[in-house]
Amino acid sequence: MKLETLPSAPVQPAASKKRWRVPVIALLVAGVAAGCYAATRPAAKPAETKEAKQAPVLELAGAEVATIEARELSMSLPLSGSLVPLNQAMVKSKTSGVVRETLVQEGVGVAAGQVIARLDSADQRARLAQSQAAVDEASARLSMARKNNANSESLRKQNYISQNAYDTSQNGVELAQASLNAAQAQRAIARIAVADTVIHAPLSGVVSKRHLQAGEKASPDMPVFTIVNLRQLTLEAQVPASEIPRVKVGQEVQFHVDGYQQRNFAGRVARINPTTDGGSRAMLVYISVDNSDAALRGGMFAKGTITTDKSRTMPLVPLGALRKDKGRDVVYTIEGDKVVSQPVTLGMRNDDAGLAEVTAGLAKGARVIVAKLDGVKPGDTVKLAPAAPVAAAVLAAKG
């Protein structure tokens, strides 16, 4: 038996090629299917598109928003000056004499008519006694002259004396009467001199200075005491001449003085000096100040303001909230959670206070944006940032 070796089967290249084509075809089929799905997929819902494109909500800090208040707005003019007692007197001696005693000292309150000093009155009393003697002598002479005149009149009726003799006796009466009148006048002067040795306070107030001490010699018109009445003071303040047209009698004045920083004092314009000061070219304005509690003193330096104009109670808007839109004044208000451009009509404006009066377009309680935020425009949605815990705790403690 012849055995023949059979040849091995030949390699089939077609099967190998078929092995890599299958994955490629599968990928192509998947790609075509994906493209078909994308082409046939329904469009996104409009609500989802709007939500995706919605602008973010802007958060505003508390300092960037203000609540409109309604109150008066005033225009003021700064001033400064010194306080001077409205009523004060320098008590002077009316007669000469040695000061026997002084009954009050500086800082002591006195009442009108109170005795505050006495002078030695020995000389004045001696002159009073002398004048009294002259009065007595003149009175006696007048009595004698009247008796003589009565006798002359009786004799004249009986034609025992001439008319000329009677006239002479009548003239003697008149001369005696004149001498008595002169003596009485001198006596009155002497009595006044005695009374002047007792010095009285001419007004109620406080002694600010004692010029003479006991034992010193006083002469007529020499100062003895200075008394001031502090119930009414005058604030003498200088105002530039250019600002005087704004100042009127009766305007309110608010001021404070050193030592009373936490207390405000008030007064009213009482007078305006008609001429300017040669050096400063300013004019003095005299302000009446009621000082019933005697807290203020003469000579204190005061700083304050004159209220030259005042508005009615109206809504006031911060100047930082004002904007311009096509030539109009507008503010950005927050209504709900939206920003609204609100036109306003302005009245009085106070740059120093940073406020303006709103006569139309805005009411009390409205919320306005006071910060110049470039990213904020009408129609934007905003919300207020919550208060910081520390600030809330402080407010709670104050409440």
MARSEGU-712202 format. One record per residue (C-alpha): x, y, z. Coordinates in pm, 1 decimal. Layout:
% residues N
X;Y;Z
...
% end
This chain:
% residues 399
0.0;0.0;0.0
143.0;320.6;-112.4
113.2;574.7;128.1
103.1;924.8;-6.8
130.8;1230.1;207.7
-156.6;1465.7;145.4
-68.8;1833.5;103.6
-202.0;2086.4;374.5
-497.3;2306.8;290.0
-400.8;2635.8;138.5
-441.9;2962.3;344.3
-761.4;3150.6;259.6
-693.4;3522.3;241.2
-1064.8;3613.4;202.8
-1151.4;3502.3;554.4
-889.1;3729.7;707.6
-1016.9;4030.3;511.7
-1370.9;3957.7;621.4
-1262.9;3967.4;990.6
-1174.9;4346.2;993.3
-1456.3;4463.3;774.5
-1723.3;4369.6;1025.0
-1621.3;4622.8;1293.9
-1586.7;4902.4;1043.6
-1928.8;4838.5;906.8
-2071.3;4836.9;1258.9
-1917.1;5177.3;1330.6
-2055.6;5322.6;1012.2
-2401.2;5194.3;1095.2
-2379.7;5348.3;1445.8
-2271.6;5685.6;1305.3
-2556.3;5688.9;1057.0
-2800.9;5602.6;1333.1
-2671.2;5883.1;1556.5
-2701.6;6134.8;1275.9
-3055.0;6026.6;1206.6
-3143.5;6065.2;1578.2
-2996.2;6411.2;1593.8
-3183.9;6516.5;1286.9
-3511.3;6376.6;1409.7
-3479.1;6483.5;1782.9
-3749.1;6736.2;1886.4
-3639.8;7096.5;1963.8
-3590.7;7209.0;2330.2
-3889.8;7356.3;2508.0
-3913.4;7742.9;2502.8
-3926.2;7758.2;2883.7
-3595.6;7570.4;2905.9
-3432.2;7809.7;2655.2
-3554.0;8120.4;2845.2
-3432.7;7975.7;3172.0
-3093.0;7909.3;3021.7
-3065.8;8268.4;2891.3
-3216.9;8448.8;3200.8
-2997.2;8731.7;3340.9
-2856.9;8679.3;3691.6
-3024.8;8848.4;3993.9
-2821.1;9148.7;4113.8
-2759.6;9171.5;4486.9
-2752.3;9523.9;4636.4
-2590.4;9612.4;4966.2
-2789.5;9804.3;5226.0
-2574.0;10115.0;5176.1
-2664.0;10123.3;4806.8
-3037.5;10165.2;4873.3
-3213.2;10442.2;5067.5
-3572.2;10477.7;5189.8
-3727.4;10815.8;5113.2
-3823.8;11024.7;5416.7
-4056.5;11325.6;5427.7
-3943.3;11622.6;5635.2
-3839.4;11986.2;5609.0
-3529.5;12085.3;5412.6
-3348.5;12400.4;5518.8
-3077.9;12620.2;5372.4
-2821.7;12748.3;5620.6
-2535.0;12991.8;5648.3
-2239.2;12927.5;5882.0
-2148.3;13186.9;6144.3
-1932.8;13233.3;6450.8
-1899.3;13497.1;6717.4
-1897.8;13582.4;7086.5
-2180.6;13593.3;7338.8
-2242.3;13926.3;7511.1
-2494.1;13993.0;7791.8
-2784.0;14199.7;7665.6
-2811.6;14390.0;7995.5
-2501.6;14479.9;8192.1
-2400.9;14776.3;8401.8
-2083.7;14922.7;8544.9
-2186.3;15059.5;8882.8
-1999.1;15383.5;8960.2
-1973.9;15590.2;9271.2
-2181.7;15908.0;9263.2
-2000.0;16075.1;9549.5
-1657.4;16072.3;9704.7
-1568.7;15881.1;10016.7
-1376.8;15590.2;10159.6
-1527.6;15248.8;10091.0
-1647.2;15124.9;10428.3
-1764.0;14778.8;10313.9
-1840.8;14577.4;10003.2
-2122.7;14328.0;10052.4
-2088.9;14108.2;9740.5
-1812.7;13941.9;9544.3
-1759.0;13817.8;9189.4
-1997.9;13544.1;9084.8
-2263.8;13635.5;9340.1
-2617.0;13697.1;9217.5
-2784.1;14021.7;9315.6
-3135.1;14162.8;9285.6
-3227.0;14506.6;9159.4
-3207.7;14758.5;9445.0
-2995.9;14537.8;9670.7
-2726.6;14715.7;9876.9
-2385.8;14607.0;9746.1
-2147.3;14861.6;9909.4
-2132.4;15146.4;10159.7
-1907.2;15452.6;10171.2
-1812.7;15657.9;10473.8
-2085.5;15926.5;10495.2
-1947.5;16156.8;10766.1
-1878.1;16448.9;10530.0
-2213.0;16412.2;10354.4
-2403.7;16404.9;10682.0
-2219.4;16716.2;10800.3
-2320.5;16897.2;10481.6
-2676.9;16778.1;10533.0
-2678.4;16922.6;10885.4
-2537.2;17249.6;10753.9
-2802.7;17271.7;10483.8
-3071.8;17192.4;10737.4
-2953.1;17484.3;10951.0
-2972.2;17711.9;10648.4
-3328.7;17597.0;10590.3
-3421.4;17671.7;10948.5
-3268.0;18019.1;10924.5
-3445.0;18095.7;10598.1
-3772.0;17973.1;10740.9
-3735.9;18206.9;11040.7
-3662.1;18503.8;10817.2
-3964.7;18426.0;10606.9
-4180.7;18414.0;10917.0
-4049.9;18753.6;11027.6
-4099.9;18902.9;10683.2
-4459.9;18783.8;10675.7
-4530.0;18942.7;11014.1
-4378.4;19272.6;10901.4
-4581.0;19258.9;10583.6
-4899.6;19198.0;10780.9
-4829.3;19505.6;10998.9
-4749.8;19713.8;10691.3
-5073.1;19608.0;10529.4
-5269.5;19715.8;10839.0
-5093.0;20050.2;10852.1
-5144.3;20101.8;10481.2
-5516.8;20059.5;10519.5
-5514.5;20334.5;10784.7
-5292.3;20548.2;10561.1
-5018.2;20554.6;10824.4
-4754.2;20445.0;10574.3
-4704.4;20506.8;10206.9
-4762.1;20258.0;9928.5
-4388.6;20241.0;9870.3
-4324.7;20129.8;10229.6
-4588.3;19863.0;10192.6
-4433.8;19737.0;9867.9
-4096.9;19715.5;10038.6
-4236.7;19489.3;10309.4
-4410.1;19274.9;10047.0
-4081.9;19239.2;9860.0
-3916.2;19131.7;10184.8
-4156.1;18838.1;10205.5
-4077.3;18729.5;9852.2
-3702.0;18747.3;9913.3
-3733.6;18544.3;10232.7
-3938.7;18284.1;10047.0
-3671.3;18260.4;9773.9
-3397.7;18216.4;10034.4
-3598.1;17936.4;10196.9
-3645.0;17763.0;9861.1
-3270.2;17780.1;9793.3
-3189.3;17641.1;10134.7
-3435.8;17358.3;10086.5
-3277.5;17274.1;9749.9
-2935.2;17259.0;9908.3
-3074.1;17034.0;10177.2
-3216.7;16800.6;9910.0
-2875.8;16782.2;9743.4
-2714.6;16701.8;10075.3
-2968.7;16426.6;10138.4
-2895.6;16274.9;9796.7
-2523.8;16283.1;9874.4
-2588.8;16094.6;10195.5
-2805.2;15840.7;10010.5
-2533.1;15798.1;9746.3
-2295.0;15668.6;10009.8
-2505.7;15349.8;10000.1
-2456.9;15182.3;9659.4
-2743.3;14970.8;9520.2
-2750.0;14722.6;9233.2
-2921.5;14891.6;8936.5
-3038.5;14558.7;8789.1
-3072.3;14192.9;8873.7
-2779.5;13980.4;8763.6
-2442.3;13844.9;8865.1
-2141.2;14043.5;8981.8
-1869.0;13996.7;8722.8
-1605.7;14231.0;8869.8
-1539.3;14421.4;9191.7
-1327.0;14726.9;9116.2
-1279.7;14865.7;9470.8
-1203.8;14704.5;9803.8
-1294.0;14819.4;10153.0
-1064.5;15102.1;10267.6
-999.4;15242.0;9919.7
-1103.2;15596.9;9827.1
-1387.0;15635.0;9580.8
-1449.4;15944.0;9377.9
-1741.5;16042.2;9154.9
-1772.5;15827.5;8835.6
-1521.2;15572.3;8964.5
-1626.4;15208.3;8888.4
-1713.8;15001.6;9192.3
-1885.1;14689.8;9048.4
-1977.1;14540.4;8711.4
-2305.2;14347.1;8703.0
-2431.8;14138.6;8411.5
-2774.4;13987.3;8350.6
-2734.4;13644.8;8185.5
-3102.2;13574.0;8120.1
-3074.6;13734.2;7778.9
-2756.9;13718.1;7568.8
-2663.2;13852.8;7229.4
-2450.2;13652.9;6987.0
-2250.4;13901.1;6781.2
-2154.0;13711.5;6466.0
-1973.7;13829.8;6153.9
-2133.8;13743.9;5819.0
-1971.4;13818.2;5480.4
-2131.9;14116.9;5313.2
-2208.4;13905.3;5005.3
-2431.6;13677.4;5216.7
-2620.3;13953.6;5398.7
-2910.5;13957.2;5145.2
-2997.6;13604.9;5267.5
-3016.1;13715.1;5632.6
-3346.2;13848.7;5767.8
-3463.7;13955.1;6113.8
-3645.1;13668.0;6285.8
-3454.5;13382.0;6119.4
-3366.7;13084.7;6339.3
-3009.7;13022.1;6452.9
-2862.2;12698.9;6587.1
-2520.1;12700.4;6754.6
-2297.3;12525.2;7005.0
-2018.1;12638.0;7235.9
-1707.6;12474.2;7374.6
-1785.2;12272.7;7683.4
-2139.1;12191.8;7565.7
-2057.1;11985.3;7257.4
-2360.2;11758.9;7301.8
-2606.7;12046.7;7345.6
-2751.4;12267.8;7074.6
-2852.6;12623.8;7158.4
-3103.1;12832.6;6966.4
-3160.8;13199.2;6895.4
-3314.4;13439.9;6644.7
-3172.1;13722.0;6438.7
-3263.6;14044.4;6619.7
-3065.8;14313.8;6437.8
-2826.8;14359.8;6146.6
-2554.0;14622.7;6154.7
-2591.5;14856.6;5854.9
-2215.8;14899.1;5796.2
-1931.0;14658.3;5726.3
-1614.9;14614.6;5928.8
-1326.4;14799.5;5766.9
-1081.3;14511.5;5793.8
-1284.1;14199.5;5722.2
-1556.8;14355.9;5505.6
-1807.1;14155.3;5708.8
-2122.8;14276.5;5878.6
-2225.9;14211.3;6236.8
-2547.5;14020.1;6291.9
-2696.9;14039.0;6642.1
-2873.6;13720.2;6752.5
-3101.0;13718.0;7056.4
-3042.7;13413.6;7280.3
-3265.3;13308.4;7569.4
-3049.6;13186.1;7857.5
-3306.5;13126.7;8129.2
-3106.0;12839.7;8280.7
-2786.2;13051.2;8288.6
-2588.2;12776.9;8113.2
-2415.1;13026.6;7885.4
-2171.7;13294.7;7996.8
-2067.5;13624.2;7850.7
-1760.1;13605.1;7628.1
-1811.8;13241.3;7519.9
-1725.0;13166.0;7157.1
-2006.2;13012.8;6954.2
-2025.8;12840.4;6615.4
-2346.9;12767.5;6431.6
-2571.9;12830.8;6133.9
-2850.8;13066.4;6033.8
-3149.3;12898.7;5869.1
-3199.9;13130.4;5570.7
-3473.9;12927.3;5398.9
-3694.1;12630.0;5483.2
-3922.2;12409.1;5274.0
-4249.7;12241.6;5362.5
-4258.0;11880.3;5478.7
-4182.6;11702.0;5150.3
-4005.6;11380.9;5036.8
-3628.2;11428.8;5032.0
-3403.8;11237.0;4794.1
-3024.9;11196.9;4832.4
-2835.2;11377.7;4558.7
-2644.2;11056.4;4488.6
-2968.3;10893.1;4369.9
-3035.0;11151.3;4096.0
-2966.5;11058.6;3734.4
-3025.0;11219.6;3395.7
-3236.9;11053.7;3128.9
-3298.8;11255.7;2811.5
-3259.0;11578.3;3005.1
-3498.4;11475.8;3283.1
-3419.5;11409.7;3648.4
-3491.0;11045.5;3730.6
-3420.8;10803.2;4011.8
-3399.8;10425.9;4004.9
-3662.8;10287.3;4240.3
-3709.2;9926.5;4349.8
-4066.3;9805.9;4305.8
-4097.9;9446.9;4418.4
-3773.6;9300.0;4286.6
-3749.9;9513.3;3971.1
-3558.9;9833.8;3895.9
-3784.5;10112.9;3765.1
-3676.5;10449.6;3620.3
-3892.7;10711.4;3792.3
-3897.5;11077.4;3670.4
-3902.0;11334.2;3953.6
-3956.9;11708.4;3988.3
-3711.6;11877.1;4225.2
-3753.1;12183.2;4446.2
-3505.8;12318.3;4701.4
-3157.4;12168.5;4686.5
-2902.4;12164.7;4968.9
-2559.0;12053.9;4852.1
-2414.2;12068.1;5203.2
-2675.9;11824.6;5335.2
-2668.7;11619.3;5012.8
-3048.6;11630.8;4978.9
-3305.6;11769.1;4737.2
-3676.8;11833.1;4780.8
-3905.3;11624.7;4557.2
-4224.0;11811.0;4463.5
-4362.7;11539.3;4234.3
-4287.1;11182.8;4127.5
-4178.9;11026.3;4454.6
-4356.4;10943.0;4779.3
-4245.1;10877.6;5134.0
-4128.0;10520.0;5187.5
-4007.2;10459.8;4831.6
-3675.8;10275.4;4793.9
-3418.7;10430.1;4560.9
-3072.9;10322.4;4449.9
-2819.0;10578.7;4569.3
-2502.8;10413.9;4430.5
-2387.2;10475.7;4072.5
-2383.8;10113.9;3955.4
-2303.9;10084.3;3583.6
-2443.9;9731.6;3560.5
-2790.1;9827.4;3692.9
-3058.0;9937.3;3446.8
-3438.1;9959.5;3446.3
-3599.7;9617.5;3429.1
-3321.4;9435.9;3612.7
-3409.4;9196.8;3889.5
-3243.4;9283.7;4219.0
-3247.8;9176.1;4578.4
-3109.1;9326.0;4897.9
-2818.2;9157.8;5067.2
-2904.6;9024.9;5414.3
-2775.4;9226.1;5709.6
-2453.4;9105.7;5863.6
-2501.4;8909.4;6190.8
-2292.4;9160.2;6385.2
-2493.7;9455.5;6259.8
-2818.7;9273.9;6336.5
-2698.8;9202.8;6689.1
-2610.3;9570.4;6741.4
-2951.9;9681.9;6618.4
-3119.9;9428.3;6847.2
-2919.5;9555.2;7143.8
-3020.3;9915.9;7069.0
-3381.6;9812.4;7040.5
% end
